[in-house]
């Protein structure tokens, strides 16, 4: 903690914008950077509002992109767009693949956001019945066993290379005709690349953190099945069981 804090302190930041923090240590870290301004949203800081210099009363029902841009406007930033964009350099594009390629991304940092592997397998099998369609299973090295579990059940499917850089992974996604993912980073990257993409949402709300002004993206969601929602303490993605492979398959057509 203090090693990282010291390195950041040496940068002498004037302003810190705290958009989101899952780890409570992020708040004191920002407070120890010596910045004149620490900007955040009021009431969502795990009881540490006092560490901020500027707390904004932002409507929690607005999309996360809108809420974060309000912070940027607060410090004088000019907003020119509200959509995500990711641009590849000419030398980063990969050759087009033959046929129709669909990427399945079965992983996610939080287990409660992971659609069951059995559902991905059933969906992949149904998609691969079209002889011109090939399936690519994507994920990190830590998700390798999950990827292999799914890949061995889907005929003629492949696994993406491990530990690709962000830009190399983006180039790989750009080759795809469709990306189907959990509510996790690769889906938002696909949105930024303006690629056709489908994400499975529950218990998170796509109206708050789903695709924003992206006509090529679709969020399939289900209402939380437990009250209160256990979130990271949830042992199994009960909410996501409400979304069946056949529902996702229809959205692919």
Phi and psi restraints in degrees (value plus and minus 20) as a CYANA .aco file:
   2 UNK   PHI     -92.2   -52.2
   2 UNK   PSI     -48.1    -8.1
   3 UNK   PHI     -84.2   -44.2
   3 UNK   PSI     -65.8   -25.8
   4 UNK   PHI     -86.8   -46.8
   4 UNK   PSI     -61.1   -21.1
   5 UNK   PHI     -81.4   -41.4
   5 UNK   PSI     -60.8   -20.8
   6 UNK   PHI     -84.5   -44.5
   6 UNK   PSI     -62.0   -22.0
   7 UNK   PHI     -83.6   -43.6
   7 UNK   PSI     -62.9   -22.9
   8 UNK   PHI     -89.4   -49.4
   8 UNK   PSI     -57.3   -17.3
   9 UNK   PHI     -80.7   -40.7
   9 UNK   PSI     -54.7   -14.7
  10 UNK   PHI     -85.0   -45.0
  10 UNK   PSI     -38.1     1.9
  11 UNK   PHI     -98.4   -58.4
  11 UNK   PSI     -35.2     4.8
  12 UNK   PHI      34.1    74.1
  12 UNK   PSI      36.0    76.0
  13 UNK   PHI     -87.4   -47.4
  13 UNK   PSI     119.3   159.3
  14 UNK   PHI    -103.2   -63.2
  14 UNK   PSI     -56.3   -16.3
  15 UNK   PHI    -157.9  -117.9
  15 UNK   PSI     120.2   160.2
  16 UNK   PHI    -142.0  -102.0
  16 UNK   PSI     106.0   146.0
  17 UNK   PHI    -124.4   -84.4
  17 UNK   PSI      98.2   138.2
  18 UNK   PHI    -123.7   -83.7
  18 UNK   PSI      76.5   116.5
  19 UNK   PHI     -95.6   -55.6
  19 UNK   PSI     -61.7   -21.7
  20 UNK   PHI    -181.4  -141.4
  20 UNK   PSI     124.7   164.7
  21 UNK   PHI    -173.0  -133.0
  21 UNK   PSI      96.8   136.8
  22 UNK   PHI    -102.4   -62.4
  22 UNK   PSI     -52.1   -12.1
  23 UNK   PHI    -113.1   -73.1
  23 UNK   PSI     106.5   146.5
  24 UNK   PHI     -81.5   -41.5
  24 UNK   PSI     -45.8    -5.8
  25 UNK   PHI     -86.2   -46.2
  25 UNK   PSI     -39.9     0.1
  26 UNK   PHI     -81.2   -41.2
  26 UNK   PSI     -54.3   -14.3
  27 UNK   PHI     -86.9   -46.9
  27 UNK   PSI     -72.6   -32.6
  28 UNK   PHI     -84.6   -44.6
  28 UNK   PSI     -50.4   -10.4
  29 UNK   PHI     -79.3   -39.3
  29 UNK   PSI     -67.1   -27.1
  30 UNK   PHI     -84.6   -44.6
  30 UNK   PSI     -56.9   -16.9
  31 UNK   PHI     -87.9   -47.9
  31 UNK   PSI     -42.3    -2.3
  32 UNK   PHI    -116.8   -76.8
  32 UNK   PSI      -5.1    34.9
  33 UNK   PHI    -112.6   -72.6
  33 UNK   PSI     -25.9    14.1
  34 UNK   PHI      57.4    97.4
  34 UNK   PSI      -5.3    34.7
  35 UNK   PHI     -95.0   -55.0
  35 UNK   PSI     125.5   165.5
  36 UNK   PHI     -90.5   -50.5
  36 UNK   PSI     -52.8   -12.8
  37 UNK   PHI    -145.5  -105.5
  37 UNK   PSI     112.8   152.8
  38 UNK   PHI    -145.7  -105.7
  38 UNK   PSI      92.1   132.1
  39 UNK   PHI    -127.0   -87.0
  39 UNK   PSI     114.5   154.5
  40 UNK   PHI    -175.9  -135.9
  40 UNK   PSI    -197.4  -157.4
  41 UNK   PHI    -113.5   -73.5
  41 UNK   PSI     118.0   158.0
  42 UNK   PHI     -90.9   -50.9
  42 UNK   PSI     115.1   155.1
  43 UNK   PHI      65.0   105.0
  43 UNK   PSI     -15.1    24.9
  44 UNK   PHI    -143.5  -103.5
  44 UNK   PSI       5.7    45.7
  45 UNK   PHI    -130.8   -90.8
  45 UNK   PSI      13.3    53.3
  46 UNK   PHI      33.4    73.4
  46 UNK   PSI      19.6    59.6
  47 UNK   PHI      58.6    98.6
  47 UNK   PSI      -6.7    33.3
  48 UNK   PHI    -136.8   -96.8
  48 UNK   PSI      13.9    53.9
  49 UNK   PHI     -77.1   -37.1
  49 UNK   PSI     -49.6    -9.6
  50 UNK   PHI     -84.7   -44.7
  50 UNK   PSI     -35.4     4.6
  51 UNK   PHI    -102.3   -62.3
  51 UNK   PSI     -26.2    13.8
  52 UNK   PHI    -118.0   -78.0
  52 UNK   PSI     129.7   169.7
  53 UNK   PHI    -113.0   -73.0
  53 UNK   PSI     -52.0   -12.0
  54 UNK   PHI    -149.1  -109.1
  54 UNK   PSI      91.0   131.0
  55 UNK   PHI    -132.0   -92.0
  55 UNK   PSI     102.8   142.8
  56 UNK   PHI    -118.9   -78.9
  56 UNK   PSI     119.4   159.4
  57 UNK   PHI    -107.2   -67.2
  57 UNK   PSI      71.6   111.6
  58 UNK   PHI    -127.0   -87.0
  58 UNK   PSI     114.5   154.5
  59 UNK   PHI     -81.9   -41.9
  59 UNK   PSI      95.3   135.3
  60 UNK   PHI     -88.4   -48.4
  60 UNK   PSI     -29.9    10.1
  61 UNK   PHI    -108.6   -68.6
  61 UNK   PSI     -23.0    17.0
  62 UNK   PHI    -105.1   -65.1
  62 UNK   PSI     135.5   175.5
  63 UNK   PHI     -80.6   -40.6
  63 UNK   PSI     127.9   167.9
  64 UNK   PHI     -78.8   -38.8
  64 UNK   PSI     -55.9   -15.9
  65 UNK   PHI     -81.8   -41.8
  65 UNK   PSI     -64.1   -24.1
  66 UNK   PHI     -82.6   -42.6
  66 UNK   PSI     -63.5   -23.5
  67 UNK   PHI     -83.0   -43.0
  67 UNK   PSI     -61.5   -21.5
  68 UNK   PHI     -90.0   -50.0
  68 UNK   PSI     -56.6   -16.6
  69 UNK   PHI     -87.2   -47.2
  69 UNK   PSI     -47.9    -7.9
  70 UNK   PHI     -83.5   -43.5
  70 UNK   PSI     -55.8   -15.8
  71 UNK   PHI     -86.2   -46.2
  71 UNK   PSI     -61.0   -21.0
  72 UNK   PHI     -82.2   -42.2
  72 UNK   PSI     -62.7   -22.7
  73 UNK   PHI     -84.3   -44.3
  73 UNK   PSI     -53.8   -13.8
  74 UNK   PHI     -80.6   -40.6
  74 UNK   PSI     -52.6   -12.6
  75 UNK   PHI    -117.0   -77.0
  75 UNK   PSI      -7.3    32.7
  76 UNK   PHI      77.1   117.1
  76 UNK   PSI     -13.9    26.1
  77 UNK   PHI     -92.8   -52.8
  77 UNK   PSI     125.8   165.8
  78 UNK   PHI    -119.5   -79.5
  78 UNK   PSI     105.5   145.5
  79 UNK   PHI    -110.7   -70.7
  79 UNK   PSI      99.8   139.8
  80 UNK   PHI    -127.3   -87.3
  80 UNK   PSI     -38.4     1.6
  81 UNK   PHI    -174.4  -134.4
  81 UNK   PSI     135.0   175.0
  82 UNK   PHI    -138.1   -98.1
  82 UNK   PSI      -7.5    32.5
  83 UNK   PHI    -133.2   -93.2
  83 UNK   PSI     133.5   173.5
  84 UNK   PHI     -98.1   -58.1
  84 UNK   PSI     121.2   161.2
  85 UNK   PHI    -159.4  -119.4
  85 UNK   PSI     120.2   160.2
  86 UNK   PHI    -156.1  -116.1
  86 UNK   PSI     101.7   141.7
  87 UNK   PHI    -131.3   -91.3
  87 UNK   PSI     108.4   148.4
  88 UNK   PHI    -109.9   -69.9
  88 UNK   PSI     125.5   165.5
  89 UNK   PHI     -98.3   -58.3
  89 UNK   PSI     133.9   173.9
  90 UNK   PHI     -71.5   -31.5
  90 UNK   PSI     -56.6   -16.6
  91 UNK   PHI    -100.2   -60.2
  91 UNK   PSI     -23.9    16.1
  92 UNK   PHI    -114.8   -74.8
  92 UNK   PSI     -36.2     3.8
  93 UNK   PHI     -87.3   -47.3
  93 UNK   PSI     118.5   158.5
  94 UNK   PHI    -115.3   -75.3
  94 UNK   PSI     135.3   175.3
  95 UNK   PHI     -79.7   -39.7
  95 UNK   PSI     124.8   164.8
  96 UNK   PHI     -79.9   -39.9
  96 UNK   PSI     126.1   166.1
  97 UNK   PHI    -113.3   -73.3
  97 UNK   PSI     129.4   169.4
  98 UNK   PHI     -96.8   -56.8
  98 UNK   PSI     122.5   162.5
  99 UNK   PHI      61.6   101.6
  99 UNK   PSI    -189.4  -149.4
 100 UNK   PHI    -121.5   -81.5
 100 UNK   PSI     103.5   143.5
 101 UNK   PHI    -132.4   -92.4
 101 UNK   PSI     111.4   151.4
 102 UNK   PHI    -142.4  -102.4
 102 UNK   PSI     107.1   147.1
 103 UNK   PHI    -113.3   -73.3
 103 UNK   PSI     112.8   152.8
 104 UNK   PHI    -130.4   -90.4
 104 UNK   PSI     104.3   144.3
 105 UNK   PHI    -134.9   -94.9
 105 UNK   PSI      74.9   114.9
 106 UNK   PHI    -104.5   -64.5
 106 UNK   PSI     -28.7    11.3
 107 UNK   PHI    -112.3   -72.3
 107 UNK   PSI     150.1   190.1
 108 UNK   PHI    -191.1  -151.1
 108 UNK   PSI     130.0   170.0
 109 UNK   PHI     -79.8   -39.8
 109 UNK   PSI     -64.3   -24.3
 110 UNK   PHI    -114.2   -74.2
 110 UNK   PSI     108.4   148.4
 111 UNK   PHI     -83.3   -43.3
 111 UNK   PSI     -49.7    -9.7
 112 UNK   PHI     -91.7   -51.7
 112 UNK   PSI     -28.9    11.1
 113 UNK   PHI    -119.5   -79.5
 113 UNK   PSI     -16.3    23.7
 114 UNK   PHI    -115.6   -75.6
 114 UNK   PSI      95.1   135.1
 115 UNK   PHI     -81.7   -41.7
 115 UNK   PSI     119.1   159.1
 116 UNK   PHI     -76.2   -36.2
 116 UNK   PSI     123.3   163.3
 117 UNK   PHI     -78.0   -38.0
 117 UNK   PSI     -56.1   -16.1
 118 UNK   PHI     -81.7   -41.7
 118 UNK   PSI     -52.9   -12.9
 119 UNK   PHI     -91.4   -51.4
 119 UNK   PSI     -61.1   -21.1
 120 UNK   PHI     -82.4   -42.4
 120 UNK   PSI     -58.9   -18.9
 121 UNK   PHI     -83.4   -43.4
 121 UNK   PSI     -67.7   -27.7
 122 UNK   PHI     -81.9   -41.9
 122 UNK   PSI     -62.2   -22.2
 123 UNK   PHI     -84.6   -44.6
 123 UNK   PSI     -66.0   -26.0
 124 UNK   PHI     -80.7   -40.7
 124 UNK   PSI     -60.6   -20.6
 125 UNK   PHI     -82.7   -42.7
 125 UNK   PSI     -62.8   -22.8
 126 UNK   PHI     -85.6   -45.6
 126 UNK   PSI     -61.4   -21.4
 127 UNK   PHI     -87.1   -47.1
 127 UNK   PSI     -57.4   -17.4
 128 UNK   PHI     -96.9   -56.9
 128 UNK   PSI     -24.5    15.5
 129 UNK   PHI     -85.5   -45.5
 129 UNK   PSI     -45.7    -5.7
 130 UNK   PHI     -96.5   -56.5
 130 UNK   PSI      96.0   136.0
 131 UNK   PHI     -84.0   -44.0
 131 UNK   PSI     -38.5     1.5
 132 UNK   PHI    -109.3   -69.3
 132 UNK   PSI     -23.4    16.6
 133 UNK   PHI    -120.1   -80.1
 133 UNK   PSI     111.2   151.2
 134 UNK   PHI    -139.1   -99.1
 134 UNK   PSI     129.4   169.4
 135 UNK   PHI    -132.7   -92.7
 135 UNK   PSI     112.4   152.4
 136 UNK   PHI    -136.2   -96.2
 136 UNK   PSI     104.0   144.0
 137 UNK   PHI    -113.6   -73.6
 137 UNK   PSI     102.2   142.2
 138 UNK   PHI    -131.1   -91.1
 138 UNK   PSI     139.2   179.2
 139 UNK   PHI     144.1   184.1
 139 UNK   PSI    -198.7  -158.7
 140 UNK   PHI    -113.4   -73.4
 140 UNK   PSI     152.8   192.8
 141 UNK   PHI     -81.6   -41.6
 141 UNK   PSI     -55.4   -15.4
 142 UNK   PHI     -86.9   -46.9
 142 UNK   PSI     -42.5    -2.5
 143 UNK   PHI    -117.9   -77.9
 143 UNK   PSI      -7.2    32.8
 144 UNK   PHI     -78.0   -38.0
 144 UNK   PSI     -63.4   -23.4
 145 UNK   PHI     -84.5   -44.5
 145 UNK   PSI     -58.2   -18.2
 146 UNK   PHI     -84.2   -44.2
 146 UNK   PSI     -63.8   -23.8
 147 UNK   PHI     -82.1   -42.1
 147 UNK   PSI     -64.1   -24.1
 148 UNK   PHI     -86.7   -46.7
 148 UNK   PSI     -57.4   -17.4
 149 UNK   PHI     -78.3   -38.3
 149 UNK   PSI     -62.0   -22.0
 150 UNK   PHI     -97.3   -57.3
 150 UNK   PSI     -62.4   -22.4
 151 UNK   PHI     -81.8   -41.8
 151 UNK   PSI     -58.8   -18.8
 152 UNK   PHI     -90.4   -50.4
 152 UNK   PSI     -35.2     4.8
 153 UNK   PHI    -115.9   -75.9
 153 UNK   PSI     -33.2     6.8
 154 UNK   PHI    -128.1   -88.1
 154 UNK   PSI      97.3   137.3
 155 UNK   PHI     -78.0   -38.0
 155 UNK   PSI     117.7   157.7
 156 UNK   PHI      39.3    79.3
 156 UNK   PSI       4.2    44.2
 157 UNK   PHI    -110.4   -70.4
 157 UNK   PSI     142.9   182.9
 158 UNK   PHI    -150.0  -110.0
 158 UNK   PSI     144.1   184.1
 159 UNK   PHI    -132.4   -92.4
 159 UNK   PSI     118.3   158.3
 160 UNK   PHI     -89.2   -49.2
 160 UNK   PSI     133.1   173.1
 161 UNK   PHI     -78.9   -38.9
 161 UNK   PSI     125.5   165.5
 162 UNK   PHI     -96.8   -56.8
 162 UNK   PSI     132.7   172.7
 163 UNK   PHI      33.0    73.0
 163 UNK   PSI      26.3    66.3
 164 UNK   PHI     -92.3   -52.3
 164 UNK   PSI     129.3   169.3
 165 UNK   PHI     -87.9   -47.9
 165 UNK   PSI     145.6   185.6
 166 UNK   PHI     -78.0   -38.0
 166 UNK   PSI     -64.0   -24.0
 167 UNK   PHI     -90.4   -50.4
 167 UNK   PSI     -57.4   -17.4
 168 UNK   PHI     -87.2   -47.2
 168 UNK   PSI     -57.7   -17.7
 169 UNK   PHI     -86.7   -46.7
 169 UNK   PSI     -58.5   -18.5
 170 UNK   PHI     -82.5   -42.5
 170 UNK   PSI     -60.7   -20.7
 171 UNK   PHI     -83.4   -43.4
 171 UNK   PSI     -56.4   -16.4
 172 UNK   PHI     -86.3   -46.3
 172 UNK   PSI     -65.0   -25.0
 173 UNK   PHI     -82.5   -42.5
 173 UNK   PSI     -54.3   -14.3
 174 UNK   PHI     -84.5   -44.5
 174 UNK   PSI     -45.2    -5.2
 175 UNK   PHI     -91.3   -51.3
 175 UNK   PSI     -40.6    -0.6
 176 UNK   PHI     -98.7   -58.7
 176 UNK   PSI     129.5   169.5
 177 UNK   PHI    -107.8   -67.8
 177 UNK   PSI     -41.3    -1.3
 178 UNK   PHI    -178.9  -138.9
 178 UNK   PSI     120.8   160.8
 179 UNK   PHI    -139.9   -99.9
 179 UNK   PSI     107.9   147.9
 180 UNK   PHI    -137.9   -97.9
 180 UNK   PSI     102.9   142.9
 181 UNK   PHI    -164.4  -124.4
 181 UNK   PSI     143.6   183.6
 182 UNK   PHI     -94.5   -54.5
 182 UNK   PSI     157.6   197.6
 183 UNK   PHI     -95.1   -55.1
 183 UNK   PSI      68.1   108.1
 184 UNK   PHI    -176.9  -136.9
 184 UNK   PSI     156.1   196.1
 185 UNK   PHI     -70.5   -30.5
 185 UNK   PSI     -68.4   -28.4
 186 UNK   PHI     -76.9   -36.9
 186 UNK   PSI     -51.0   -11.0
 187 UNK   PHI     -84.8   -44.8
 187 UNK   PSI     -64.7   -24.7
 188 UNK   PHI     -88.6   -48.6
 188 UNK   PSI     -52.0   -12.0
 189 UNK   PHI     -85.4   -45.4
 189 UNK   PSI     -62.2   -22.2
 190 UNK   PHI     -80.6   -40.6
 190 UNK   PSI     -60.0   -20.0
 191 UNK   PHI     -82.5   -42.5
 191 UNK   PSI     -62.1   -22.1
 192 UNK   PHI     -86.3   -46.3
 192 UNK   PSI     -47.7    -7.7
 193 UNK   PHI    -104.3   -64.3
 193 UNK   PSI     -24.4    15.6
 194 UNK   PHI      42.3    82.3
 194 UNK   PSI      15.6    55.6
 195 UNK   PHI    -114.9   -74.9
 195 UNK   PSI     128.9   168.9
 196 UNK   PHI     -79.3   -39.3
 196 UNK   PSI     108.4   148.4
 197 UNK   PHI    -168.7  -128.7
 197 UNK   PSI     126.6   166.6
 198 UNK   PHI    -147.2  -107.2
 198 UNK   PSI     113.2   153.2
 199 UNK   PHI    -145.9  -105.9
 199 UNK   PSI     130.0   170.0
 200 UNK   PHI    -126.0   -86.0
 200 UNK   PSI      99.6   139.6
 201 UNK   PHI    -138.3   -98.3
 201 UNK   PSI     109.6   149.6
 202 UNK   PHI     148.0   188.0
 202 UNK   PSI     114.0   154.0
 203 UNK   PHI    -105.0   -65.0
 203 UNK   PSI     -23.6    16.4
 204 UNK   PHI     -83.4   -43.4
 204 UNK   PSI     131.5   171.5
 205 UNK   PHI    -120.3   -80.3
 205 UNK   PSI      96.7   136.7
 206 UNK   PHI     -84.8   -44.8
 206 UNK   PSI     -39.2     0.8
 207 UNK   PHI     -89.8   -49.8
 207 UNK   PSI     -40.3    -0.3
 208 UNK   PHI    -121.6   -81.6
 208 UNK   PSI     -56.7   -16.7
 209 UNK   PHI    -155.7  -115.7
 209 UNK   PSI      -0.5    39.5
 210 UNK   PHI    -111.6   -71.6
 210 UNK   PSI    -185.9  -145.9
 211 UNK   PHI     -82.7   -42.7
 211 UNK   PSI     117.1   157.1
 212 UNK   PHI    -140.7  -100.7
 212 UNK   PSI      93.9   133.9
 213 UNK   PHI      37.3    77.3
 213 UNK   PSI      22.1    62.1
 214 UNK   PHI    -139.8   -99.8
 214 UNK   PSI      78.5   118.5
 215 UNK   PHI     -86.7   -46.7
 215 UNK   PSI     -37.5     2.5
 216 UNK   PHI    -108.3   -68.3
 216 UNK   PSI     -22.1    17.9
 217 UNK   PHI    -134.9   -94.9
 217 UNK   PSI     130.1   170.1
 218 UNK   PHI    -156.1  -116.1
 218 UNK   PSI     112.1   152.1
 219 UNK   PHI    -127.3   -87.3
 219 UNK   PSI     101.8   141.8
 220 UNK   PHI    -119.8   -79.8
 220 UNK   PSI     100.3   140.3
 221 UNK   PHI    -147.5  -107.5
 221 UNK   PSI     140.1   180.1
 222 UNK   PHI    -156.4  -116.4
 222 UNK   PSI     125.8   165.8
 223 UNK   PHI     -88.3   -48.3
 223 UNK   PSI     128.5   168.5
 224 UNK   PHI     -74.8   -34.8
 224 UNK   PSI     117.2   157.2
 225 UNK   PHI    -114.8   -74.8
 225 UNK   PSI     -27.9    12.1
 226 UNK   PHI    -144.8  -104.8
 226 UNK   PSI     126.7   166.7
 227 UNK   PHI    -151.7  -111.7
 227 UNK   PSI      99.9   139.9
 228 UNK   PHI     -96.9   -56.9
 228 UNK   PSI     141.9   181.9
 229 UNK   PHI     -88.7   -48.7
 229 UNK   PSI     112.6   152.6
 230 UNK   PHI    -101.5   -61.5
 230 UNK   PSI     -37.2     2.8
 231 UNK   PHI      29.4    69.4
 231 UNK   PSI    -140.3  -100.3
 232 UNK   PHI     -86.4   -46.4
 232 UNK   PSI     -33.4     6.6
 233 UNK   PHI    -108.9   -68.9
 233 UNK   PSI     -23.1    16.9
 234 UNK   PHI     -90.5   -50.5
 234 UNK   PSI     106.3   146.3
 235 UNK   PHI     -99.7   -59.7
 235 UNK   PSI     -34.9     5.1
 236 UNK   PHI    -176.8  -136.8
 236 UNK   PSI     124.1   164.1
 237 UNK   PHI     -96.4   -56.4
 237 UNK   PSI      48.2    88.2
 238 UNK   PHI     -77.6   -37.6
 238 UNK   PSI     -60.3   -20.3
 239 UNK   PHI     -78.0   -38.0
 239 UNK   PSI     -64.5   -24.5
 240 UNK   PHI     -89.8   -49.8
 240 UNK   PSI     -37.8     2.2
 241 UNK   PHI     -85.2   -45.2
 241 UNK   PSI     -37.4     2.6
 242 UNK   PHI     -93.1   -53.1
 242 UNK   PSI     -35.6     4.4
 243 UNK   PHI    -120.2   -80.2
 243 UNK   PSI      92.6   132.6
 244 UNK   PHI    -112.1   -72.1
 244 UNK   PSI     137.5   177.5
 245 UNK   PHI     -76.8   -36.8
 245 UNK   PSI     -55.5   -15.5
 246 UNK   PHI     -85.7   -45.7
 246 UNK   PSI     -53.3   -13.3
 247 UNK   PHI     -86.5   -46.5
 247 UNK   PSI     -62.2   -22.2
 248 UNK   PHI     -88.8   -48.8
 248 UNK   PSI     -59.9   -19.9
 249 UNK   PHI     -78.4   -38.4
 249 UNK   PSI     -62.8   -22.8
 250 UNK   PHI     -81.2   -41.2
 250 UNK   PSI     -54.7   -14.7
 251 UNK   PHI     -93.2   -53.2
 251 UNK   PSI     -37.4     2.6
 252 UNK   PHI    -102.4   -62.4
 252 UNK   PSI     -34.1     5.9
